[in-house]
Amino acid sequence: MESSPSRSNSQVDSDGAKLWEDDSIEERIFSAALICLEGHYNHSPVMGTQTIAKVTSIISKTLEKTHTFKDVREVLSRNLRVWIWLRRAVCASICDLNEKALGVRSEPFVQTKFLDITTPEVTALIIKNYAPLKEALQMLNKLMHIARNLLVTTDPEVPQDLSAAIYFDHEVYEAICLCVNVTSKGIDGEMPEDEASRAKLNEITELCKKVLVTSLQQAHNWIAKNDRNKMLFWYKVLIESPDADSNPGPEDRHESVLDYPAPRSIHLRDEISNWLKRSSHMCAAAISICKEYFDAQIAEKKNQWLPHHENLLAWNYTPPDTWAWEPDTMYDDAANVVAAWNPEETDKFEQDRAYGRVSHELDKWWLGARIPNANDWGLTMYSSIDSVPQRIKECEANLMQRYTAAEPQEEPSDAAEHHLDDGHNHLDWQGHTAQPNLNFAQEYDEYEEEADDDDSYGEGPMTGLLTEVPNILDPKQIEALHMIVKSCILDSAGSGPTRFGENLQQTRCRIFLATDCGRNLLREMLVFIAVWEKDEQSLIFQISSQIVQAIHENSLIPYAWMALRSPKDIISPAQTILLRLVTNLFRTTLYPLKDYNPSPGQSQDQEDVEELLTNEDVRLGKLLNYLYGLFRSRIVPECVALMQIQGEVRKGRLDPADFPVDNWDLERAKDGLVQYLEFLYTVADIYPLRQHLIDYEAVYELLKLLEGLDVGVEKAPFPGTRRNEPPVSPSTTTTPTPQASSSNNPPPPPPPPPPISDPPHEFPWSGIKGQVLSILAALLQPPPNQSSPGNPTVQLQILQHNGIVALLNCCLYDDNNRFCRERTQLCLKWLMDGCPDASAFLQNLVSANQPPATQPSARNGAGTVTQSVRIDGVPGEVRVQVRSAGAGASAEGTGVGDAGLVSAAASANLRSRLEENKSRSEELVNDLLALAVVDGNGRVAPVHDGEETEEDVPL
């Protein structure tokens, strides 16, 4: 879609004097200043210092008036000549800025591309032209502010149509492209050495950020409540982005997610373009203003800044014999129409007109991408627990194979054939059940791709006009970008269905995920939340939650999850944030509790599927089914495999140098696992959804995680002590340090600094046990408004999978997972409540491990006895000497010396026990006895005593 023909350099303004007769003083003086600015930036001529100061004063005063006075905004916003001269001044300014900052002068009406220029060249050019760049950026920011303010009127549709008629939005895209080019080049690479140059570069960068923010705000006002402008903006930034392929082939597609074909690029582009032509109606007031201006011009000297040839909106104010296509004049009066696709139609425009909806190519893509297993509306888990052990072994083998030998570099054509499937193959996506053990190892061959890939967030080039914006702006500056995306795709921000029954908000949401630029932008917006650590109360997080809500209403969260994958991560950072937003979605959707029915029926008709997808309960149930399938098929096997490899290192069977991943990868895996467990806890805490996890036997994966942590991670001792601290040898403290006698005998080098972090094979996975135990306790608890008994299905599942042993191991103190004993006691309480089998198992364990009733005391001297005591947080028992109760006053004289011996002996035994870290089986028995008394019916009767818990231990 061309904006308009190129402007001739000899073009003369065709505005007659009579067109200015009725203008107010604000209109005249502002237009005069804009005319001067265009000449200045086009060097015809360049203004002097005094003229620049006067023009700057006029622009500043106009900006203040448009910000303060509504009547000034109303007058200026309805003046087409003001819009034309405003665009001409902005265009000239951008062309001049491109030349002075990037060395390439852009042309009016021609889209600027992202420039491939080296950083040193740009840096030197910016520093050289610092003064004119600063002046031009400040002026451009003021002009964009005025353009933004002019769209805030009583009837915003009029200035929206006028600015669209003269293609002012083209200059907004150009300003964004300029700012991205300058800031990305200025931020990347080495900074200048001298302080003055760095200050200049930073100031220009900050000014570019201000222009970028103002441009986004102007775009947001331009698309507000205007479906045509929203679609045109979406088309420009996602379909015709400066770095997108401008000439795709007939069968070229956007990047596919897994093996499912993405929309064909040229078909999607042409169909959206045809819809924009059919929907190019202007409001009556804007038509009248444009027609008056167009008719007043001389036929031979039509103003090229008001496009009238091959323009979307030109037919509204030009004679019918000049129309490039026949507009849909029956649009306003037509009743609801059924869309009909005629594949035999050879005229593409007429074919799309008959179809009526935005894009048949997009609708065809969405039928397959909208939800996994669309042919099976049951919520049974397709992957059974029997496949988990085998998958763990295969994940472990793949991880070890990752760095065993240096693989030859793949050819680009070979690397492009690799597809990641997040534990699902294409058959799973289309509704067929996958074989759990079939070719699982081959599904993880993404680890063989670029080992040194710096782009950890995605695959391939990050295309898109707006994709770099989250990497440039801070949370306060970027709000306009999130507001734009929300305004384009959130259903509540739309205007209702079209006469063909199409929801344009949902259509734009599908375009968002169907195109490469849209998915890249979504990835960067999600990673932005992680980088800036935004909490749930922040505006950015709340708007992002609404964006995810829109994606969920289109049943595209599973598709988005796969599109956000990263080859080197178990869970990519973008997936982690998406899961966090989904967790918030589940939490807000079913609070307060309401009726929940995720199984409406088994009909497979197309109309019934459309109806099912409008059911919120169905979407939630299918989404939970999909996400837990990933948890079982990929997340747990890969994390447990890493823990088992850690266990191999602990046992000495594997060299620590052969551990396959580093701390950075482990931290990202842990962040993803923590968020997944937070999601499962939220689901388990919502009673209507809890039954799904029980049906999926989620207990099995949770116990596998506990077992993996016990195998792979050493329990950290009580705070204040050092793990594996070597004993101090007396000889090392008494050996004198040799002195240097000459320059040939220098002093010994200083000891190396301590490591910044623990080696990867000692990664602690801190806090994971506590989350797992919280989920188990939530699954075991009785239904709401009941205090007893525990859930019998979950109790039986824990017994079947030998989960009591894993739970008892969590009673041992571990500083990496504090207060796990309290959570374990809660789990055991609900486990024994109403479950005779669990109670009998624990009673047998108590009987088998009951310590002897009495212990003979060894007397050391007349006034002391040796006893074994236990200290909370210290493994095993510590033998200490205490004063005998029958010791007389005669022992008091030696009390001080005995106390010193007792202290030394206790300290030595304490350190020995900490190093050994032996099992505290007797303490576990006592914990169980103190927990509850179980009657013959398996009921739990709590016992209240004064035993100290870990909450009483000072940390």
KEMI-909744 format. One record per residue (C-alpha): y negated, z, x negated. Coordinates in steps of 0.05 Angstrom, whole numbers, plus 5000, padded with zeros to 4 digits. Layout:
<rs>
YZX
...
</rs>
This chain:
<rs>
500050005000
493649774967
487350194975
482649604974
480949014929
477949134861
470449214860
466248694826
461648954772
455848554801
456648844871
450149044904
449649604955
449549285023
446649875060
440349645095
434050065099
434850155174
441350525163
437451095131
431951155183
434951715224
437852115166
435852845155
432753085090
439453375068
442852705078
437552315040
436752774981
444252884973
445552134976
440052004924
443252504877
450052174886
447151494871
444151764806
450752084786
454651444796
449851064751
450051614699
457651634693
458050864694
452650844639
447950424681
443650774662
445151454631
440351984656
435952394611
435953154605
430653284658
433752804708
440553124698
437553804710
434253574775
440453224801
444653834783
439754274822
440353824883
447953834881
448054594873
443354704932
447454224975
453754604957
450555254976
448154975043
454954675061
457955345045
452955745087
450255315143
454755015196
449554515221
448854215151
456354115147
456453795216
450953295197
453553105128
460853055150
459352525203
455252085156
459751525131
454851325076
455052035049
462551985045
462151315010
457151544958
460952184948
467251794933
463451324886
460451904847
467152264842
470551614821
465451484766
466052194742
473652164737
473351494700
468551794650
472652424641
479052024628
475451644574
472352254540
478452704545
484352234540
481451614508
483151144566
477950974618
481050914687
478950384738
476650474810
481950344863
487450344810
492450924807
492451274740
499151424708
501152034670
499351874598
503951914539
498952134487
500352604429
497253294431
493253254366
489652624390
487652944456
485653594423
481053254373
477952824428
476653414473
473253814417
469053204398
466653084469
466153814488
458953814514
459353204561
466353414584
463854094603
457953804642
462153284677
467753774697
462654264725
459553704766
466253444790
468154144812
461754204853
462853524886
470053704904
467454364933
462553984978
468053494999
472454095017
466854435057
465253805097
472253835127
470854515158
467354325223
467854425297
471753775305
475253685237
478853055260
472452645253
471052785178
478552745165
478652035193
472251835158
474752075090
481351725103
477851075122
474351045055
480551295018
477251914990
484252214983
485351704927
480152074885
483652734899
490152454870
486252194811
482952874799
489753214801
492652704753
486752794705
487453554705
494953534695
494153034637
488753464602
491854144613
498953944596
496553614532
491754174514
496654744526
502654434492
502954384417
498954724362
492155024374
486354874327
485655344268
478355524274
476056004328
470355564353
475054974367
480055414403
474455694447
472154994465
479154754481
480455374524
473955294562
475454564579
482454764600
479755294647
474754814677
480454314690
484254864725
478255004770
477754264788
485254254802
484754854848
478754554886
482353884893
488454224923
483954614971
480553964992
487353645004
489554245046
483354185091
484453425097
491653485122
490554085167
493253945238
493453195223
500352895223
498152215196
494452525137
500252995123
505152405120
500351995078
499452575029
507052675026
507951925015
503051924957
505552534919
513052464932
514251714940
508651384901
507651914847
504351654783
510751744744
515551484797
518750794793
513750324825
518649744831
525549994850
531349524862
534349404931
540049894918
536450394873
536751094900
533651764887
537752214843
544152414879
546353124889
553753154870
557252524895
553452454960
548851844958
541351974961
536751535003
535350844977
528450864946
525550204970
528150295042
525350995047
518650765018
517950165064
520050535127
515051105115
509650585100
511150225165
510750875204
503951015173
501550325196
504050445267
500851145268
494050935240
489951115302
483151425290
479351865338
474051545382
468151865346
470451635278
471750925304
464750895332
461651115266
465750625224
464550045272
457050165272
456850165196
461449555191
457549135241
450849295208
453148975142
452048255123
458447855131
458147585060
456648265029
461448745060
461749415024
468349434987
468150204990
469650155064
476249775059
477249245112
483048835086
490249095082
487749785099
491450275143
485550445187
481449805183
484049515249
480650085286
473649805271
474849065252
475748455298
482948315320
483247655283
482848035216
488648505230
494348475181
499248735233
499548855308
498049595321
501949995372
496450015425
501150325477
501950955436
497651415478
500151185546
507651105531
512651605558
518451875518
522551325486
529651315459
530151085387
534450465378
536550175311
537949435310
541349235245
540948495264
533248485264
530648095205
523348315210
523148995177
516649215210
519249035280
525949365265
522450005246
517749955306
523749915353
526950515319
520650915328
522451485282
519651545212
525751295173
532651075191
534751145118
532551875118
536152035183
542551725157
542052145094
540852785133
547052685176
551352805114
546853275075
544853765129
550454275126
557154345091
563554245130
559753965189
566353745220
569054465222
564854975258
569755535245
567556075197
574156205162
573656205086
576455555058
578055874990
583156434991
583457034944
589956754915
585956234876
581356734842
585856964785
587356254765
580056064768
578356654723
583256414671
580655704674
573455944669
575356364608
578755774576
572655324589
567955844561
571955924497
572555174490
565055104495
563755294422
570555244389
568754584357
562654144352
563553604404
560952904388
554352734422
555552394489
552651714503
547351724557
551751314602
557351824596
552852414607
550052094670
557052074700
557852824698
556553174763
556153914776
559154174840
558054924842
565355034855
565754504910
567853784906
565453224951
571253354999
568954065010
562053815026
564653335079
568953845113
575753765079
579254365049
579654344974
585854524935
584055174901
587555034834
586954284831
583154024771
578854644769
577854614694
575053914698
569754164748
566354554693
565453994642
557954074648
558354554590
559953964546
553053664558
546953774515
548154444481
540954474455
537554264519
530854604523
529954424596
533954994626
531454924696
533854224715
536653564693
532752954673
525252844673
521153284719
517552734758
512252844810
504652884815
504853624834
510853834794
506854084734
501854474775
506055124777
506355094701
498755064696
495855534748
496556284757
498656634823
491556684850
489855964834
496355654861
495855904932
493055234957
499354864933
503955324972
499455275033
499854515029
507454515027
507855025083
502954625126
507153995117
514054265132
513854915172
515354795245
510155285271
504654905234
506354245270
503953915333
510553845370
515353255378
513252525381
514652075440
521251905405
523152635404
522052705329
519453335297
514953075241
514853755206
522353735199
522153005177
517353185121
521853765101
527653275095
523352805053
521753405010
529053504992
531252784994
526452554939
526652704864
519352924863
520253394922
526353744892
522853804825
516754124858
521154614897
524654814832
518154954796
515355344855
521455794856
521455894781
514056074786
515956694827
520756914773
515956784715
510257174748
514957704776
512057674847
514458204895
515858144970
508858374988
505357824949
502357234986
506156734943
512757054961
511157075035
509056345037
515256154997
519456535048
516456105103
518055475062
525355705056
525255845131
523355125143
528954885097
533755335135
531555055202
533554375175
540354645152
538854425081
539355075041
546354895016
543654214994
537654544961
542355034925
546254464893
539954074877
537254684838
543354764794
542854784719
548554554674
548255144626
547555714677
552456044724
546456144770
539955794750
533356174755
531155734813
537655884850
536656634837
529856614870
532356184927
537756704940
532557244939
528556874991
534956755032
536357505028
529457635057
530957105111
537257475133
533758135131
527957915175
532057485223
536758025248
532058625244
531558925295
538858815314
540158305368
546057935399
549657495348
554356935368
555956455310
561856115345
559155695402
565055225407
568954675372
565854045401
564853485350
560353005389
554052785354
549553055410
553253725409
552353775333
544853675342
544854225394
548954685350
544054615293
538554885337
542455535344
539856045294
546456445296
550455825279
546055665219
546356375193
553956405200
554955735165
550055925110
553556585097
560256225097
557755735045
554456244999
560456704999
564856104984
560656004921
561256744904
568856704907
569856024875
564756044819
560356664810
565757194806
570756784765
565556604713
562557304708
569357634704
571457124652
565557334609
567358064618
574557934598
572357574535
568058184519
574458594528
578058154478
572558294427
573059044441
580559034428
579658654363
583258034387
577057594381
571757544327
564957744355
562057114323
566356694369
563356994432
561456364472
554556534500
548256894476
544157464506
539356984539
544856644579
547957324596
541357594622
540556994668
547757064692
546557804705
540057664742
543757174787
549557654798
544758234814
541357794866
547957574896
550158294903
543458464934
544657904984
551658165000
549058875009
543858625058
549258255097
553858865095
548259305120
547158865181
552759045228
553358375264
554358025197
558658555164
564958305199
564457635163
565157985095
570958385122
574357755147
573157415079
576458025044
570258115002
573358754976
577758344930
571958024891
568258684888
574259034858
575158464809
568058584784
569459334775
575859184737
572358674694
566859164676
571959694658
575459204611
569358884579
563959414575
564460074538
561660654578
555160894549
554861634532
549962154557
542661994539
540162294474
546462144435
548061534394
554261124406
558661004346
554061394300
557261424231
558262124202
553462334148
556762414080
554162984037
554462543975
549662054005
544462584015
544862863945
545262233904
538462123870
535061453879
534861053813
527860943787
525460273761
524560293686
521459613675
519358983710
526358703699
529259253742
525259233807
526459753861
531759603912
529559213974
528159594037
533759644088
533959104141
530459254206
534759464265
537158914311
532458754369
538158774419
545558904422
550158334404
552357904462
559458164464
556558864478
552358634537
552359234585
551558894653
547359494673
546959694745
552459224770
557459784786
552360154829
551059534870
558459394880
559860104901
554060084951
556959454983
563959774987
560960395019
557359965070
563759595087
567660245093
562860605138
564160645213
560160245264
553060465283
552461105323
559261335299
560661835243
568161755237
573061465219
572060945164
573460205175
581160145178
581259415157
577259535094
581360165079
587759755082
584759195039
582859694984
589859984984
593059304982
588959094921
590059764885
582659904890
583160664887
584460634811
578160204801
574160694844
576661304805
574760984739
567560954765
567361714766
566861724690
559761804666
556561154644
549261124625
549260374640
550860544713
547861224729
549761604792
555961184803
559961814815
555861974877
556861274903
564361324888
564861974925
561761644986
566761074981
572561564975
570061965034
570261365080
576661115048
580361765064
577161865132
582461665181
587061345130
593361765117
595861285063
589561355021
589562105031
596862155010
595561724948
589862174926
593662814941
599462564899
594562394843
591763104847
598663424844
600962994786
594763154745
593763894763
592264284699
596264924682
593865544717
592565954655
591065784583
592666284527
586466494491
586366514416
582667114390
578467024328
576367704306
575168314348
569568074392
570667324407
575566884443
576466124442
575965764509
575865044533
569864844574
567464194605
560263944601
557963444653
556762764619
561262934559
568262634558
573963114550
573663864537
569864244484
572964864453
567765404439
567866134418
564866624467
563967374463
569567764495
567968164557
571168774526
567368734461
563969394446
557169534419
560069514349
560368754354
552968694366
551368744293
555168104278
552867734340
547667314304
552567054254
557866914306
552866544348
551266084290
558665934280
559565804354
553565324354
556064934294
563164884321
560764664390
556164124360
561763844316
566663824374
561463514420
560162934372
567562824361
568862784435
563062304446
565861834393
572861844422
570561774494
577261984522
579161974595
577162564638
583062564685
582563314698
575263244718
577062674765
582063124799
576963674807
571963174835
576962954887
578663674905
571263844911
569963224952
573863415014
579763765043
584363285080
588263535140
595063275163
591962735206
588162425149
581462705173
576262915122
573463615125
567663675076
567364275030
560564525009
560364864942
555664954885
558564434839
553264064800
552763314807
549562794763
543262854803
542363544773
543063294702
536263204668
535362474647
</rs>
